[in-house]
Structures are given as structure tokens and as C-alpha cells.
Amino acid sequence: MDELLKHLQNQWIELVKDMDSLASDQAGFCDVDSESLQLMSVRLVLLGWNKSKDSDKD
């Protein structure tokens, strides 16, 4: 479980950095509801983690 939490934390930090750089590049991006953005980020992180765990089984 600690591995999952550490992975999610690292992915969350990377997503926040990416979103910040996108926000500075695109003025319209700032209009997106921050809660929706956070939910989307969590979904992407979980999806990526599940795929990486599946590939580890191969």
C-alpha cells in the first residue's frame, strides 16, 4: 500500500507541474473548474498506475 501511495504522490506532483505550465501557456485553460481538473488528474494517475501494474505481470 505504501508503494501505491508513494507512486500516486509522485504522479500527482508531476501532473500539477504539467497543469501549471499549461495554464501559463493557454489563457483559456485557467477557466477550467479546479475541482474537475483534480478529479481528472486522479483518474489519469490511477489509470496509469493500473496499466503499469498490469505490465509488471508480463
Residue pairs with C-beta under 8 A, 6 or more apart in sequence:
4 49
7 49
8 45
8 46
8 49
11 45
11 48
11 49
12 41
12 42
12 45
15 41
15 44
15 45
16 41
19 29
19 37
19 41
22 29
23 29
23 30
